[in-house]
Amino acid sequence: MEPDLTSMRHNLKAMRSAGAGAGAGRLNPGALKTARLACTLLGGGSAGSSAGAGAAGAIKDHHHHHNNNYRRKCVCAEGGQSSIHSIVSGRAGKALFPQVWNELRLNQQLCDGVIRCADGDSLKVHRAILSAVSPFFKALFTNSLSGGGGQEVCEVTLTECGAEALRPILDYAYTGQSGVTARTVERLLPLADRLGVVGVVQQCCSFLLAEMQPENCLGILRFARQYFCHDLEESGRRFVLHHFRKILHRSQELYDLTADELRRILADDELNVRGEEVVLEAVQRWVDRDAPARRQHLPELLACVRLGRMSLDFLNGAAQAYSSSKDDQATAEALERAREFLEANSGRDADLRHPLARPRVPFEILFAVGGWSAGSATNFVETYDCRADRWCLSSATDSHPRAYHGLAELDGLIYVVGGFDGVEHFNTVRSFNPVSREWREQACMYQARCFVSVCTLGGEIYALGGFDGRTRLNTAEVYNPQKNQWRLIPSMNRARSDASAATLNGKVYITGGFMGQEVLSSAEMFDPCVSQWTLISSMLSPRSGVSLVAHCGYLYALGGFNGQDRLSSGERFDGNIWQPIADMIHPRSNFAAVVLDDLIYVIGGFNGKQIVNYNSGTIIANTECLNIDKNEWTEVKQMNLNRSALSAVVLAGLPTAIEYSYLHILQREHCAEGQ
């Protein structure tokens, strides 16, 4: 007997309305019976499971009216796979059953069900296999949707689905793979969602996530929201916030957003923009695309722009553009208030507590760890917020103070390598998880190394040269985090302590340093493919306590000590020759250097104004950054603690970035004032 789909749709409406709010009607007996059955199905029960409690909630869950289903369809949700594919992954044989099942389907053997599609095609299936991956099909084949008392049905009709659209669903049921493509994903995900095939929904989400680009991310984000794919929505949201500047200049989907959708993006504290000029430009472009209809939304959109954080010249230009129209009086007044704020709060010391100057959370966080200060090693940790231009003290300090160490980031963890505490030269390695804020001991190096040069390549950490308390080292070793093991690699051509290393184009470079008798200008390169060190062109100046960074295809060697003076000079290597660049504002050696927000930052160090040893000397907290396009250094906010022999690293996309940002400090202060 073929079920009545009109009756089924009627019962589905009843299920959706059940428990939706006050005054909702009771389920009729047929719908209640279906609800009890679907409760078991949605909970991952086998085809023979009996109905469980909570039926109305389960059916409501299946039709997107409950937050459990909202998470159930996430790309990485636990328990999202069907019971039948849980069996496949067990000891019974990972590939045997899927292969046999698909062979039976392709050969139309032992089939006990037929699906008639809207285009007239009929597909022979095995009802148990389809029922295992789809609560919808189980309900159809047991005739429970039409109140048939659980009587089994061998033939069903799908009036809104053709055979071509349904085949990827069947492919998944029999093989675990739907074969989703760019051509099919937009119709496959809604169909899989309607049929309750969670695995196909997950595969569609994974496909869309892998294909996400600035040009299509807004459409994917909207698509994910429509079908309650939480993980895809969150990934899309973070992608949009991170790549907003590219979206502004490359995506036509931006102009299809509603005012509310655009407002939600622009108001987000995590929007990744170097300046609020980008945000105001986005508002102007969106409004200008359909000015008569969209101009009314200007006030609410401008309220999302941190007008007090843009340049006064840019704001004056924007205010002039809006001041000529009487229709934009409210907009002009808002811009005028911002102009008055900027005139009264210019410079780096502006009041960031003011709503107009509220800083956003930076996408990249700079961590400065350890160092030498006030005659001893420190375990001090500070983070730099480039959006607020503020240093933030962190309570996540290690119990082991150290200086002259190396720092590296791998897979979201910060590794502290080697170092010196004033007494002991370390071969130890510590790791810090900035999400859980936990410090852990890792495998020790073969040799103690302070003044060590550290970099990462291919998911591994390189520790090069250094000083073990007796000897300047030319040895090198590599750490594999998966194995938690170090291995020795060929030694360098020169012994080097107080050098610096960086990676570029799949190679490891090390420059300068001190060999015990002289300061070095030489540099060498390690090719991991042939496991060999090669001397390259020497720098223009000998440098120990130098910092080397790779940026935009070049190596930058900055500052250091030439045997007589601390240096403010720097030079750039293009693969063949070194060329001078603009001098830093402050001479320095034994400082930290990183690339942050496309700028090169130098942090702390010795400035050379006194004779320096472990227990004396001028230690600075000054920080400055280099814009390589302008070849110009700019001084930014200095650290809270004067430090040299520190190390720094940048982490991007931290889910807990706000905890290390200046906005977090402002929020804590606001809460304290409220109490």
N, C-alpha and C positions, 0 to 999 in steps of 0.2 A: 504494500500500500504506500502510495506517495503522500508525504505530509503536506498539509495546507500551509503555505508560506504566509498567506494573509493572516491566518490565526497566529502563526509564530510571531510575526511583526507586532501584532496586537499585544501578545504576552510579553514581548521584549520591552515595549513601552511601559507596561505595568511594572516590570522589574526595575527599570530605570527610575521610575518615580518612587519606588518603595524606599522608605526611610530617608528621603531627600530632605525633609524638613518638617516643621510642625504642620499638622493637618494632612500629611500624606495618607493616602488610602491604603487599606490592607491589600496584600497580594491575594489574587484569586487562587483557588486550589491548584489549577494547572501551573500557574507561574510559581507557586510555592514549591511544587514538586520539582520544577526545573531548577529553582534556586538552590534547593538542597543538593541536587546532583552537581550543579556547577560549583558549589562550595568545595566539594571534594576535588573536582577537577582543577580548580584554580589553586588549590593547596598542593598540587603536585601528586595526587593520588593516582593509582593505577586504574586501568580500565574496569577492573572489577571491584573497586573501592565502593563502600557504602556511603550514602549521603551523610554530611556532617552538619554541625550547628553553625549558626551565623549565616544562614542562606541568603537572606536579603542583602546583607552587607557584602557578601561575595559577589553576587550578581551586579550589585551597584559598582563594586570594584572593577568587574570585567568591563563595564561600560563607562569607565573614566570618571566616576563620581566619588572616588575615594583615593586618598593619598597613597595607600599601599600599592595600588596599581600604577600610580604615577611613578613610583620607584621600581616597580616590578619590571617595567619595560626599559629600564636603564641599560646602557651598553654593558656595564660591568656588574649588574645586579646579581646578587647571589640567588641561586635557586631558579634562575630564569630558564634553564634548559628543561626539557621535558623528561618525564620518567623513563621513557624508552631510550633516550640518548644517555641517560645516567647508566642504564644497563650496559650500553655499548662500551662505555669507558671502563667497565669493570674487568675482572679477570677472565670473563667468558670469551673475550676476543674483541679487540678494538675495531678491527676492520671486517671480520667475517660476517657478522650479521647485516651491516649496511649493504655489503656487496650482494649477499643472498637476497635481501629484501628488494633491492633495485632490480636484480635479475628477474625475480618473480614478477615484478611490475612490468618490465619491458617485454617479457615473454607472455604476459597476461595469463600467468599460472596462479591457481589458487585464489583468484580474485573473488571477493564475495560482496562487492558493492559497485554501484555505478553512480557517477555524478554527471547529470545532464546540464550543459552550460548554456548561456544565453545565445551563443552563436550557433546552436544546434549540435555541436560536437558532444560526444559522450566519452568519459574517461573511466576506465575500469580501475578499481582500487581495492585495497585491503582495509576493511573498516577499522580493525583494531589498531593498525599503524597510524591511520589518520586521526583516530580518536585520541591516541596518545599524545599527539602534538597540538591538537586543536579542540578545546572545550566546545566550540561551536559545532564542529562536525560530530563530536560525540553526542551532543544533544540532538542533532538532526537524525543520526542513525538509530538512536534509541527512541525517537519520536517524542521526546519529552517536551520539546518546545510547543507542540500543538496539543499538549494535554492528553497524549495517547496512552498514558499509563505505563510508559516504559517499554512498549512493544517495539521490537527491533524493526528497522527499515533497511532495505537493501538498495533502494534507488531514491536519490534526492535530486532536486532541480535548483540550480542557482540562476535566477532570472536576471541578475545584475552583473554577472561575471562571465567572460569568455574563457575558452580553453587555454588560449595563449597566456592570459593573465594568471590563470590558476596553476599552470605547470611549474613555475618556480616554487610555489607552495608545496606541491607534491614532491619536487626534487629534494626539498629540505626534509620532508617527512621520511623519505627513503634513504637519503645520503648524508643529511646534516648540512648540506650546502645548497643555497638558493640560487647561486650564480647571478647575484644582483649586479647591474651595470648602470651607467649614467642614464641610459635610455629607459630603463625599467624601474628605477628606484622610486620615482615620484608616484607611480601607481601601485607598486608592490607594497610599500610600507602601509598605506591606508588599507589595502586589502588584507594584509597580514594582521593589522590591528583589528579590523572588523571580524576576522575569523579567529582571533585570539591566539595566533601562532607567534608566541613571544620570541622564539629563536630567530625567526625571519625579521622581526622588528629590530632585534639586536644587530643582526647582520647588516641591515639597511642603515642603521645608525652608525655602525663602524665604517661603512663605506662612505657615508656623507662626511664623517669626521676626517677621514683620510683625504677626501677631495676638497676640503674646505680651503678657500682662497679669499683674498680681499674682495674679489669681484662677486662671489656668490654667498658669502658667509651670512649676510643679513637675511637672504631667502631661506637658508638652512635653519637659521635661528627661529624664524617665524614658523617654519615647517615643524620643527621640534616642539614648539609650544602648542601647536595645533593638535599634535598627537601625543602630548604628555610624555615625551621622551626626556626625562629629567637630566640624565648625564650628557646627552647630546646638547640639550639646551644650555646647560652650564658651560660646557666646552665652547659652544658657539658664543655665549656671552663673553667669556674670557678672551676668545679670539677677536671679537669685535672691539673690545676695550683695548686690547694690546695693539691692534693694527689699525686703529681708527684713522690715523693720518693717511695711510695708504688707501683705506676705504673712501675717504673724502675725495681723493683725486682719481680713483680708478673704478669705483662702483656706481653703476646707475641705479642699483637697488636702494641707495640712500634716499633718492628722491621719491621712492614709493612708500617710504615710511609714513605712518600717521604722526600727527603732532605728539601724541602721547608716547609712541614708540621712540621717537627721537628724543623726547624729554627724558625718558628713562635712561637712555644711553648717556646723554650729556650731563645728567645730574649725578652719575655714579662717581664715587670717590676714587675708584680704581681706573678711571679713564686715563689712558697712557698718552699724554700730550706734554711736550716740553714747555709750551706756553699756551695760555688761554686764547691767544690770537687764533689758533687752529679751531677752537670751539666756536668762537664768534664767526669765523669764516664759514663753518658748517651751517650755522643758523642762517646766515645771509644767503648762502647758495640754495638751501632748502626753500626758503621763503621766495626767493627770486624765481624759482622754477614755476610757481603759480601764485604770483603776488596778490592778485585780487582775493583769492580764497584763503591764502595762508598768512597774510599780514596781521590778521586778528590774533594769531598765536605768538607774535613777537614778544610781548611782555613775559609770558610764561616760559618761553625758551631762553630769553635773556637772563631770567632769574637763575638758570642753570650755569651760566658763564661766570667764572670767578673774575669779575671785571677788575678787581683790585690787584690782580696778579699779572696784568699785561702792561706793556710799555705805554707811557703817557702819549707818545706820538701816535701810536696805533689807535688808541682810544679816541684821541682828538679827531682823527680822520673818520672813524665810525660815527662819532657824535655829529659831525658835520653832515654826513650822508643822511642822517635821519632827522635833522633839525628843520629841514625845509618843508616837511609835510605835517599838516595839522592832525592827520590821522595817527601820526606816530608820536603824539605828545607824551604819552606815558613812557614810551621807549626813550625819547630824548631826555626825559627827566631822570630815568634810571642811569643813563650814560653820564649825565651831568653829576650825579651823586658819586659815581665811580671816579670821575675826573677830579673832583674835590678831594676824595680819599687819597688818590695817587699823589696829588700835589702836597698833601700833608704827611704822607708816609712813603716817601721815596727811599730807595736803597734797601740793603739787606736786613735792616733792623725794623722793617715794617711790622705792624701789629698783626700777627697771623691769627689772632683770636677773632678778628673782625670777620663777619660773614662774607664780605667782598674779597677777602684775602685768604680764605680757607684753603689750605694746600691739599692737593690730591695725594693718593698713595702712590709712590713710585713703583714702576714695574720691576726695576732693578734696585737691589739693596746692596750697599757697600759695607762689608764687615772688616774692621780693623782690629787685629787680635794681638795681644801681648806687646812686647817691646821692652826697651830700657828707659827708666825714668827715675829721677831722684836717687841715682846711685845704685839701683837694683833692678832686677827683672820684675815684670808686672804680668798679671793675668787679666788686665783691663780689656774689655771689649766695648767698642763703640760702633754704631752704625750711622752711615751718612744718608740723609734724605735729600736727594738732588732736586726734588720738587719744592721743598721748603728751604733748601740751603741751610740745613741745620744738622748738627751732630747730636746723636741720642745715646745716652748711657744705657748699657744693657746689663741686666742682672744675670745673664746667662754666662757667667765667668767660669773658667776651668779652675780646678783646685791646684793646678800645676803652673806657676808663673814661668815664663820663658821668653828669651830674646834671641835674635840672630837665627830664627827658625824659618822654615818655609811654610807656605799655605797653599792649599789647592782645593778645588771644588770638583766633586764627582757625584753624579746622580743625586744631587740635592744635599749632599753631606759636605761639611768643611773638614779637611784634614790638616792637622798641625804636625809638621815633620821636623824632628831633630830640635836643635837649639841649645841654649845655655842659660843657666839660672844664677850665674856668678860663682858657682862651685863645680857643678857637674855639667859635662858635655853629653847631650842626650842622643841615644839611638832610638828613642821611643817615638811612637806615633799615636796621636789622639784624634778622635773624630767627634764632630758636633752636629747634631740633627737640629736645624733651626725650627722645625715644626714641633717636635716633641721637647725641644730644649734640653736634650740629654747629651752628656759627654761619655765617650767610651774609649777604652784602650784597644788599640789594634796591634797587628804584628810588628815587632821591632825590626829595624833595619839591621843589615850585617855589621855596619860600622856606626859609631857615634859621629854625628855631623852637626856642628854649628857653622855659621856663615855658609849654609848650604843653599844651593840653587835648585828650585823646585818648579816643575811645570807639568802639564797633563797632555797626553796624546793617546788616542785610540782607547779611551776608557781606562787608562792606567796613569800612575803617578811616577814621574822621573825625579830622583834625588841625585844630584850631581855635585862632586867635589865636596868642599867644606874643610873643616878643621876638627880633628878628634881630640884635641888637647895636647897632642905631641907633634902631629904631622899635618901639613897641607896636603889634601887628597886629590888624586886624579881619577879615583874610582867612581863608578856610577852603578846605580841599581834601580829597579823598576818594581812598583807595587801593583799587584792585581787584586782589586777589591772583592771579586767573586771568590777567589781562593784565600783571601787574606794572607797572601804570601809575597815576599820580596825575592827577586832573582837578580843576580849580578849580570851586567852587560859589559862589553869591552870598555876599558879605561880610556879617558880622554888623552889627547896628545900633551896636555899641560896640566900640572897640578894647579888647582884654582880654589881659593876660598874667597868669600866676599865678592863673588861674581854674580851674574844674573842670567836666567834662562827663560826662553819662551818658545812656543811652537808656531810654525807657519808652513802651510802647504804640505803637511804630513811629515815635516822634519823638526828636529829639536835643535835649537841654537843656544849657545852659551857665549857670553862676552865678558872680557875683562877679568878682574879679580886680582888676588895677591898670591904669589907663590912662595913667600917667605923671605925673598930678597928684593923683589921688584914688583911694582904695579904693572899689570899687563894691559896691553892694547889689543892683543890677539883675540880671535874669535874662531869658533869651530862649530861644525854641524854634524849631527848624528842622523843617519838614514836607517830607520828600523827595518827596512826591506832587505838591506845587505848587512845590517848590524855593524856599521863602520863609522868612525869619526873622521872628518876631513877638515883641515884648516881652511878658513875662508879669509877674505880680505880683512886686514886689521882695521880697527877704528882709528879715527883721526887723533884721538887722545887716549893715553892710558887711563883706566878708570877701575878703581875698586870701590866697593860700596855703591855700585852702579845699579840702576834698575832698567831692565829690558822688557818692553811690551811689544806685542804684535797688533797692528791695526791697519785695516784697509790695504792689505797686501804688502806692508812695509814693517820693518823692525825699527823700533825707536830705542836708542841707548841714551839714558838721561842721567845727568848729574854724576856724582861720585867723587872720588879723591884721586888726584894724579900723583901723589907722593909729596906734594907741597901745599896744595890748596883744595878746599872743597869747591866743587864746580857748579856753575849754573848753566853750563852749556849742554847741548844735546846734539845728536846726529841720527840720521835716518839711513837705513840700508835697503837698497832696492833689489838685492840679489847679486849685485856686482860690486858696487861702490858705496861708500859712506859719504853722506853729504850733511853739512851743518844745518841746524834748524834754529829757530828763535830761542834765545836764552830764557831760562826760568826767571821769575821775579826774585826768588831766594836761592842762593847756592845751598846745596845739601848733599849729603851722602848717607848711606844706611837708612833709606826711607822706603816707603811703600809706593807702588805705582800700579794702576789698574785702568782699564777702559770701561767707562760708565756713560751710558746715554750718548755714545759716539764721540765722547771727549776723553782725553787722557788726563787722569788725575794723578798728582804726586802729593804725598801725605807725610808730614813730620820729617824726622831725620836730624842729623847734625848739620849746623850751618857753618862751622869752621872758624868761628870768631875767637875760639880759644884752642889750646892744645887739648886734644880729646883722648881720653882713655876710658876704661870701664867706669871710673868713679867720678869723672869730672867732665866738663865741656858744656857747650851751649846746645841744648836739645830744644827743638822747636815743635810747635803744633800747627804751623802754617800749612794750608792746603791751597793748591792752585790747579787749574785745568787748562789744557791746550786744545784749541780748535784748529785741527790740521788744515782745514780749508783756508782759514785766515792766517795760519802760522802765528798765532797770537795766544799768549798766556793771560789768564784772568784769575785774580785772587778770589777765593770763596771763603766761606766761614771756616775758621780753624777749629781743631779738635778741642775737647774739654781738657785733655791732659797732654802735656808736652811729652813726646815719645820719639825715640829713635830705635833702630833695629826691630821695628815692627813689621808685620806682613798684613796684606789686605787681599780680599777676594770679593768678587761680585756674584750674587745669586739673582737669577731672573725668574719671574713668575712664581714666587713663593706664595702658597695659599695663605700663609700667615704674615704676609708682608706688612700689613697694617700694624702688627705688634712691634715692628722695628722702625716704624715711621714716626715723624714728628706729629702727625695727626693723632696718633695714639696718645701722645703726651697731652695734647690739647683736650682730648676727650676725657682723660683722667682728671685733668684740672677742672674741667667743667663739672664732672660728677662730684668732685670734692667740694666745689663751691655750692652745689645744690644741696649738699648735706649740711 
